[in-house]
Amino acid sequence: MALLVLFLFLLLLAAAGVVGLPADSRDGADWTATVDGWRQPRSDRGRLPM
């Protein structure tokens, strides 16, 4: 019975994914710039000079 409940839960998650219900909670500030898949260094703006 527990295996059936687990299977139904996974099936429900898969169906929700197909319909597009899951959403990415990250906003643009969480993404780092990339060029051809390579991460770019962060800007030095806003840092105090040493």
N, CA, C and O atoms as a Tripos MOL2 file, in Angstrom:
@<TRIPOS>MOLECULE
protein
  200   199    50     0     0
PROTEIN
NO_CHARGES

@<TRIPOS>ATOM
      1 N           0.8210   -1.1930    0.0000 N.3       1 MET1
      2 CA          0.0000    0.0000    0.0000 C.3       1 MET1
      3 C           0.8700    1.2630    0.0000 C.2       1 MET1
      4 O           0.5820    2.2290   -0.7070 O.2       1 MET1
      5 N           1.9400    1.2370    0.8070 N.am      2 ALA2
      6 CA          2.8340    2.3970    0.8720 C.3       2 ALA2
      7 C           3.5210    2.6070   -0.4760 C.2       2 ALA2
      8 O           3.7530    3.7400   -0.8970 O.2       2 ALA2
      9 N           3.8350    1.5190   -1.1340 N.am      3 LEU3
     10 CA          4.4700    1.6110   -2.4550 C.3       3 LEU3
     11 C           3.5040    2.2380   -3.4660 C.2       3 LEU3
     12 O           3.9220    3.0160   -4.3230 O.2       3 LEU3
     13 N           2.2420    1.9070   -3.3680 N.am      4 LEU4
     14 CA          1.2370    2.4900   -4.2590 C.3       4 LEU4
     15 C           1.0860    3.9910   -4.0100 C.2       4 LEU4
     16 O           0.9560    4.7640   -4.9600 O.2       4 LEU4
     17 N           1.1030    4.4080   -2.7490 N.am      5 VAL5
     18 CA          1.0020    5.8290   -2.4080 C.3       5 VAL5
     19 C           2.2250    6.5770   -2.9410 C.2       5 VAL5
     20 O           2.0880    7.6710   -3.4900 O.2       5 VAL5
     21 N           3.4010    6.0060   -2.7850 N.am      6 LEU6
     22 CA          4.6210    6.6180   -3.3070 C.3       6 LEU6
     23 C           4.5520    6.7460   -4.8280 C.2       6 LEU6
     24 O           4.9050    7.7880   -5.3790 O.2       6 LEU6
     25 N           4.1070    5.7080   -5.4970 N.am      7 PHE7
     26 CA          3.9790    5.7380   -6.9540 C.3       7 PHE7
     27 C           2.9810    6.8090   -7.3960 C.2       7 PHE7
     28 O           3.2370    7.5300   -8.3600 O.2       7 PHE7
     29 N           1.8620    6.9170   -6.7110 N.am      8 LEU8
     30 CA          0.8670    7.9320   -7.0560 C.3       8 LEU8
     31 C           1.4060    9.3440   -6.8220 C.2       8 LEU8
     32 O           1.1210   10.2530   -7.6030 O.2       8 LEU8
     33 N           2.1800    9.5310   -5.7560 N.am      9 PHE9
     34 CA          2.7880   10.8270   -5.4830 C.3       9 PHE9
     35 C           3.7740   11.2140   -6.5830 C.2       9 PHE9
     36 O           3.7750   12.3520   -7.0510 O.2       9 PHE9
     37 N           4.6080   10.2700   -6.9900 N.am     10 LEU10
     38 CA          5.5610   10.5430   -8.0670 C.3      10 LEU10
     39 C           4.8420   10.8050   -9.3860 C.2      10 LEU10
     40 O           5.2720   11.6510  -10.1710 O.2      10 LEU10
     41 N           3.7740   10.1000   -9.6290 N.am     11 LEU11
     42 CA          2.9740   10.3150  -10.8300 C.3      11 LEU11
     43 C           2.3390   11.7130  -10.8120 C.2      11 LEU11
     44 O           2.2830   12.3860  -11.8420 O.2      11 LEU11
     45 N           1.8700   12.1360   -9.6550 N.am     12 LEU12
     46 CA          1.3050   13.4740   -9.5140 C.3      12 LEU12
     47 C           2.3660   14.5470   -9.7610 C.2      12 LEU12
     48 O           2.0870   15.5430  -10.4280 O.2      12 LEU12
     49 N           3.5720   14.3590   -9.2380 N.am     13 LEU13
     50 CA          4.6610   15.3030   -9.4750 C.3      13 LEU13
     51 C           5.0250   15.3620  -10.9590 C.2      13 LEU13
     52 O           5.2620   16.4440  -11.4970 O.2      13 LEU13
     53 N           5.0710   14.2270  -11.6090 N.am     14 ALA14
     54 CA          5.3890   14.1910  -13.0380 C.3      14 ALA14
     55 C           4.3110   14.8950  -13.8500 C.2      14 ALA14
     56 O           4.6190   15.6370  -14.7830 O.2      14 ALA14
     57 N           3.0580   14.6690  -13.5050 N.am     15 ALA15
     58 CA          1.9590   15.3300  -14.2210 C.3      15 ALA15
     59 C           2.0110   16.8420  -14.0120 C.2      15 ALA15
     60 O           1.7550   17.5980  -14.9490 O.2      15 ALA15
     61 N           2.3340   17.2900  -12.8120 N.am     16 ALA16
     62 CA          2.4430   18.7220  -12.5400 C.3      16 ALA16
     63 C           3.5980   19.3260  -13.3480 C.2      16 ALA16
     64 O           3.4970   20.4570  -13.8220 O.2      16 ALA16
     65 N           4.6790   18.5850  -13.5040 N.am     17 GLY17
     66 CA          5.7960   19.0730  -14.2950 C.3      17 GLY17
     67 C           5.4660   19.1880  -15.7680 C.2      17 GLY17
     68 O           5.9040   20.1260  -16.4330 O.2      17 GLY17
     69 N           4.7080   18.2560  -16.2760 N.am     18 VAL18
     70 CA          4.3150   18.2910  -17.6860 C.3      18 VAL18
     71 C           3.3950   19.4800  -17.9580 C.2      18 VAL18
     72 O           3.4990   20.1210  -19.0030 O.2      18 VAL18
     73 N           2.5000   19.7710  -17.0240 N.am     19 VAL19
     74 CA          1.5620   20.8740  -17.1880 C.3      19 VAL19
     75 C           2.2670   22.2190  -17.0090 C.2      19 VAL19
     76 O           1.7880   23.2350  -17.5120 O.2      19 VAL19
     77 N           3.3960   22.2380  -16.2990 N.am     20 GLY20
     78 CA          4.1430   23.4750  -16.1000 C.3      20 GLY20
     79 C           3.8510   24.1630  -14.7810 C.2      20 GLY20
     80 O           4.0790   25.3660  -14.6550 O.2      20 GLY20
     81 N           3.3600   23.4420  -13.8090 N.am     21 LEU21
     82 CA          3.0450   24.0510  -12.5150 C.3      21 LEU21
     83 C           4.2820   24.4260  -11.6940 C.2      21 LEU21
     84 O           4.2600   25.4650  -11.0340 O.2      21 LEU21
     85 N           5.3530   23.6380  -11.7020 N.am     22 PRO22
     86 CA          6.5220   24.0340  -10.9120 C.3      22 PRO22
     87 C           7.1190   25.3330  -11.4530 C.2      22 PRO22
     88 O           7.1320   25.5700  -12.6610 O.2      22 PRO22
     89 N           7.6050   26.1570  -10.5490 N.am     23 ALA23
     90 CA          8.2070   27.4330  -10.9410 C.3      23 ALA23
     91 C           9.5680   27.5710  -10.2920 C.2      23 ALA23
     92 O           9.7930   27.0750   -9.1880 O.2      23 ALA23
     93 N          10.4630   28.2370  -10.9700 N.am     24 ASP24
     94 CA         11.7880   28.4970  -10.4360 C.3      24 ASP24
     95 C          11.6720   29.6760   -9.4830 C.2      24 ASP24
     96 O          11.2320   30.7560   -9.8790 O.2      24 ASP24
     97 N          12.0620   29.4790   -8.2400 N.am     25 SER25
     98 CA         11.9200   30.5360   -7.2410 C.3      25 SER25
     99 C          13.0610   31.5440   -7.2920 C.2      25 SER25
    100 O          13.0060   32.5680   -6.6120 O.2      25 SER25
    101 N          14.0910   31.2740   -8.0850 N.am     26 ARG26
    102 CA         15.2130   32.2060   -8.1580 C.3      26 ARG26
    103 C          14.8720   33.3670   -9.0770 C.2      26 ARG26
    104 O          14.1610   33.2000  -10.0680 O.2      26 ARG26
    105 N          15.3750   34.5220   -8.7480 N.am     27 ASP27
    106 CA         15.1720   35.6640   -9.6240 C.3      27 ASP27
    107 C          16.4670   35.9500  -10.3820 C.2      27 ASP27
    108 O          17.4370   35.2030  -10.2560 O.2      27 ASP27
    109 N          16.4860   37.0050  -11.1490 N.am     28 GLY28
    110 CA         17.6450   37.3140  -11.9770 C.3      28 GLY28
    111 C          18.9140   37.5700  -11.1850 C.2      28 GLY28
    112 O          20.0100   37.4080  -11.7210 O.2      28 GLY28
    113 N          18.7980   37.9670   -9.9190 N.am     29 ALA29
    114 CA         19.9740   38.2480   -9.1020 C.3      29 ALA29
    115 C          20.7400   36.9740   -8.7590 C.2      29 ALA29
    116 O          21.9250   37.0380   -8.4340 O.2      29 ALA29
    117 N          20.0870   35.8300   -8.8250 N.am     30 ASP30
    118 CA         20.7350   34.5690   -8.4830 C.3      30 ASP30
    119 C          21.5290   33.9790   -9.6340 C.2      30 ASP30
    120 O          22.3450   33.0810   -9.4240 O.2      30 ASP30
    121 N          21.3100   34.4570  -10.8230 N.am     31 TRP31
    122 CA         21.9610   33.8890  -11.9890 C.3      31 TRP31
    123 C          23.2600   34.6240  -12.2660 C.2      31 TRP31
    124 O          23.2880   35.8540  -12.2470 O.2      31 TRP31
    125 N          24.3280   33.8970  -12.5220 N.am     32 THR32
    126 CA         25.5960   34.5180  -12.8980 C.3      32 THR32
    127 C          25.6980   34.5170  -14.4180 C.2      32 THR32
    128 O          25.1770   33.6310  -15.0950 O.2      32 THR32
    129 N          26.3710   35.5170  -14.9250 N.am     33 ALA33
    130 CA         26.5110   35.6350  -16.3730 C.3      33 ALA33
    131 C          27.3670   34.4970  -16.9230 C.2      33 ALA33
    132 O          28.3410   34.0820  -16.2930 O.2      33 ALA33
    133 N          26.9970   33.9960  -18.1020 N.am     34 THR34
    134 CA         27.7740   32.9500  -18.7600 C.3      34 THR34
    135 C          27.9770   33.3120  -20.2260 C.2      34 THR34
    136 O          27.1610   33.9970  -20.8420 O.2      34 THR34
    137 N          29.0820   32.8330  -20.7550 N.am     35 VAL35
    138 CA         29.3600   32.9460  -22.1840 C.3      35 VAL35
    139 C          29.7140   31.5450  -22.6480 C.2      35 VAL35
    140 O          30.7280   30.9830  -22.2340 O.2      35 VAL35
    141 N          28.8840   30.9860  -23.5010 N.am     36 ASP36
    142 CA         29.0530   29.6050  -23.9710 C.3      36 ASP36
    143 C          29.1390   28.6140  -22.8180 C.2      36 ASP36
    144 O          29.8800   27.6340  -22.8870 O.2      36 ASP36
    145 N          28.3780   28.8730  -21.7590 N.am     37 GLY37
    146 CA         28.3430   27.9510  -20.6290 C.3      37 GLY37
    147 C          29.4130   28.1890  -19.5810 C.2      37 GLY37
    148 O          29.3950   27.5220  -18.5470 O.2      37 GLY37
    149 N          30.3420   29.1050  -19.7950 N.am     38 TRP38
    150 CA         31.4040   29.3960  -18.8290 C.3      38 TRP38
    151 C          30.9920   30.5860  -17.9810 C.2      38 TRP38
    152 O          30.6110   31.6290  -18.5120 O.2      38 TRP38
    153 N          31.0650   30.4340  -16.6650 N.am     39 ARG39
    154 CA         30.7010   31.5240  -15.7700 C.3      39 ARG39
    155 C          31.6880   32.6730  -15.9020 C.2      39 ARG39
    156 O          32.8960   32.4710  -16.0250 O.2      39 ARG39
    157 N          31.1460   33.8730  -15.8730 N.am     40 GLN40
    158 CA         31.9710   35.0750  -15.9710 C.3      40 GLN40
    159 C          32.2250   35.6280  -14.5730 C.2      40 GLN40
    160 O          31.3880   35.4760  -13.6830 O.2      40 GLN40
    161 N          33.3840   36.2730  -14.3780 N.am     41 PRO41
    162 CA         33.6530   36.8460  -13.0510 C.3      41 PRO41
    163 C          32.6710   37.9590  -12.7390 C.2      41 PRO41
    164 O          32.2000   38.6630  -13.6320 O.2      41 PRO41
    165 N          32.3720   38.1050  -11.4620 N.am     42 ARG42
    166 CA         31.4590   39.1660  -11.0420 C.3      42 ARG42
    167 C          32.1440   40.5140  -11.1850 C.2      42 ARG42
    168 O          33.3700   40.6170  -11.1510 O.2      42 ARG42
    169 N          31.3450   41.5170  -11.3430 N.am     43 SER43
    170 CA         31.8550   42.8710  -11.5050 C.3      43 SER43
    171 C          32.4970   43.3600  -10.2180 C.2      43 SER43
    172 O          32.1080   42.9320   -9.1310 O.2      43 SER43
    173 N          33.4680   44.2440  -10.3260 N.am     44 ASP44
    174 CA         34.1210   44.8310   -9.1670 C.3      44 ASP44
    175 C          33.3710   46.0420   -8.6340 C.2      44 ASP44
    176 O          33.7880   46.6540   -7.6510 O.2      44 ASP44
    177 N          32.2570   46.3890   -9.2850 N.am     45 ARG45
    178 CA         31.4860   47.5360   -8.8220 C.3      45 ARG45
    179 C          30.9430   47.2660   -7.4330 C.2      45 ARG45
    180 O          30.5100   46.1570   -7.1240 O.2      45 ARG45
    181 N          30.9720   48.2970   -6.6010 N.am     46 GLY46
    182 CA         30.4150   48.1760   -5.2730 C.3      46 GLY46
    183 C          31.4020   47.6970   -4.2290 C.2      46 GLY46
    184 O          31.0810   47.6790   -3.0410 O.2      46 GLY46
    185 N          32.6040   47.3060   -4.6480 N.am     47 ARG47
    186 CA         33.6170   46.8680   -3.6800 C.3      47 ARG47
    187 C          34.4460   48.0680   -3.2410 C.2      47 ARG47
    188 O          34.7140   48.9840   -4.0190 O.2      47 ARG47
    189 N          34.8370   48.0360   -1.9960 N.am     48 LEU48
    190 CA         35.6690   49.1130   -1.4770 C.3      48 LEU48
    191 C          37.1250   48.9030   -1.8950 C.2      48 LEU48
    192 O          37.6020   47.7690   -1.8960 O.2      48 LEU48
    193 N          37.8300   49.9620   -2.2460 N.am     49 PRO49
    194 CA         39.2480   49.8070   -2.5910 C.3      49 PRO49
    195 C          40.0490   49.4340   -1.3700 C.2      49 PRO49
    196 O          39.7460   49.8710   -0.2600 O.2      49 PRO49
    197 N          41.0640   48.6340   -1.5700 N.am     50 MET50
    198 CA         41.8990   48.1970   -0.4520 C.3      50 MET50
    199 C          43.1760   48.9790   -0.4080 C.2      50 MET50
    200 O          44.0100   48.7520    0.4680 O.2      50 MET50
@<TRIPOS>BOND
     1     1     2 1
     2     2     3 1
     3     3     4 2
     4     3     5 am
     5     5     6 1
     6     6     7 1
     7     7     8 2
     8     7     9 am
     9     9    10 1
    10    10    11 1
    11    11    12 2
    12    11    13 am
    13    13    14 1
    14    14    15 1
    15    15    16 2
    16    15    17 am
    17    17    18 1
    18    18    19 1
    19    19    20 2
    20    19    21 am
    21    21    22 1
    22    22    23 1
    23    23    24 2
    24    23    25 am
    25    25    26 1
    26    26    27 1
    27    27    28 2
    28    27    29 am
    29    29    30 1
    30    30    31 1
    31    31    32 2
    32    31    33 am
    33    33    34 1
    34    34    35 1
    35    35    36 2
    36    35    37 am
    37    37    38 1
    38    38    39 1
    39    39    40 2
    40    39    41 am
    41    41    42 1
    42    42    43 1
    43    43    44 2
    44    43    45 am
    45    45    46 1
    46    46    47 1
    47    47    48 2
    48    47    49 am
    49    49    50 1
    50    50    51 1
    51    51    52 2
    52    51    53 am
    53    53    54 1
    54    54    55 1
    55    55    56 2
    56    55    57 am
    57    57    58 1
    58    58    59 1
    59    59    60 2
    60    59    61 am
    61    61    62 1
    62    62    63 1
    63    63    64 2
    64    63    65 am
    65    65    66 1
    66    66    67 1
    67    67    68 2
    68    67    69 am
    69    69    70 1
    70    70    71 1
    71    71    72 2
    72    71    73 am
    73    73    74 1
    74    74    75 1
    75    75    76 2
    76    75    77 am
    77    77    78 1
    78    78    79 1
    79    79    80 2
    80    79    81 am
    81    81    82 1
    82    82    83 1
    83    83    84 2
    84    83    85 am
    85    85    86 1
    86    86    87 1
    87    87    88 2
    88    87    89 am
    89    89    90 1
    90    90    91 1
    91    91    92 2
    92    91    93 am
    93    93    94 1
    94    94    95 1
    95    95    96 2
    96    95    97 am
    97    97    98 1
    98    98    99 1
    99    99   100 2
   100    99   101 am
   101   101   102 1
   102   102   103 1
   103   103   104 2
   104   103   105 am
   105   105   106 1
   106   106   107 1
   107   107   108 2
   108   107   109 am
   109   109   110 1
   110   110   111 1
   111   111   112 2
   112   111   113 am
   113   113   114 1
   114   114   115 1
   115   115   116 2
   116   115   117 am
   117   117   118 1
   118   118   119 1
   119   119   120 2
   120   119   121 am
   121   121   122 1
   122   122   123 1
   123   123   124 2
   124   123   125 am
   125   125   126 1
   126   126   127 1
   127   127   128 2
   128   127   129 am
   129   129   130 1
   130   130   131 1
   131   131   132 2
   132   131   133 am
   133   133   134 1
   134   134   135 1
   135   135   136 2
   136   135   137 am
   137   137   138 1
   138   138   139 1
   139   139   140 2
   140   139   141 am
   141   141   142 1
   142   142   143 1
   143   143   144 2
   144   143   145 am
   145   145   146 1
   146   146   147 1
   147   147   148 2
   148   147   149 am
   149   149   150 1
   150   150   151 1
   151   151   152 2
   152   151   153 am
   153   153   154 1
   154   154   155 1
   155   155   156 2
   156   155   157 am
   157   157   158 1
   158   158   159 1
   159   159   160 2
   160   159   161 am
   161   161   162 1
   162   162   163 1
   163   163   164 2
   164   163   165 am
   165   165   166 1
   166   166   167 1
   167   167   168 2
   168   167   169 am
   169   169   170 1
   170   170   171 1
   171   171   172 2
   172   171   173 am
   173   173   174 1
   174   174   175 1
   175   175   176 2
   176   175   177 am
   177   177   178 1
   178   178   179 1
   179   179   180 2
   180   179   181 am
   181   181   182 1
   182   182   183 1
   183   183   184 2
   184   183   185 am
   185   185   186 1
   186   186   187 1
   187   187   188 2
   188   187   189 am
   189   189   190 1
   190   190   191 1
   191   191   192 2
   192   191   193 am
   193   193   194 1
   194   194   195 1
   195   195   196 2
   196   195   197 am
   197   197   198 1
   198   198   199 1
   199   199   200 2
@<TRIPOS>SUBSTRUCTURE
     1 MET1         2 RESIDUE 1 A MET
     2 ALA2         6 RESIDUE 1 A ALA
     3 LEU3        10 RESIDUE 1 A LEU
     4 LEU4        14 RESIDUE 1 A LEU
     5 VAL5        18 RESIDUE 1 A VAL
     6 LEU6        22 RESIDUE 1 A LEU
     7 PHE7        26 RESIDUE 1 A PHE
     8 LEU8        30 RESIDUE 1 A LEU
     9 PHE9        34 RESIDUE 1 A PHE
    10 LEU10       38 RESIDUE 1 A LEU
    11 LEU11       42 RESIDUE 1 A LEU
    12 LEU12       46 RESIDUE 1 A LEU
    13 LEU13       50 RESIDUE 1 A LEU
    14 ALA14       54 RESIDUE 1 A ALA
    15 ALA15       58 RESIDUE 1 A ALA
    16 ALA16       62 RESIDUE 1 A ALA
    17 GLY17       66 RESIDUE 1 A GLY
    18 VAL18       70 RESIDUE 1 A VAL
    19 VAL19       74 RESIDUE 1 A VAL
    20 GLY20       78 RESIDUE 1 A GLY
    21 LEU21       82 RESIDUE 1 A LEU
    22 PRO22       86 RESIDUE 1 A PRO
    23 ALA23       90 RESIDUE 1 A ALA
    24 ASP24       94 RESIDUE 1 A ASP
    25 SER25       98 RESIDUE 1 A SER
    26 ARG26      102 RESIDUE 1 A ARG
    27 ASP27      106 RESIDUE 1 A ASP
    28 GLY28      110 RESIDUE 1 A GLY
    29 ALA29      114 RESIDUE 1 A ALA
    30 ASP30      118 RESIDUE 1 A ASP
    31 TRP31      122 RESIDUE 1 A TRP
    32 THR32      126 RESIDUE 1 A THR
    33 ALA33      130 RESIDUE 1 A ALA
    34 THR34      134 RESIDUE 1 A THR
    35 VAL35      138 RESIDUE 1 A VAL
    36 ASP36      142 RESIDUE 1 A ASP
    37 GLY37      146 RESIDUE 1 A GLY
    38 TRP38      150 RESIDUE 1 A TRP
    39 ARG39      154 RESIDUE 1 A ARG
    40 GLN40      158 RESIDUE 1 A GLN
    41 PRO41      162 RESIDUE 1 A PRO
    42 ARG42      166 RESIDUE 1 A ARG
    43 SER43      170 RESIDUE 1 A SER
    44 ASP44      174 RESIDUE 1 A ASP
    45 ARG45      178 RESIDUE 1 A ARG
    46 GLY46      182 RESIDUE 1 A GLY
    47 ARG47      186 RESIDUE 1 A ARG
    48 LEU48      190 RESIDUE 1 A LEU
    49 PRO49      194 RESIDUE 1 A PRO
    50 MET50      198 RESIDUE 1 A MET
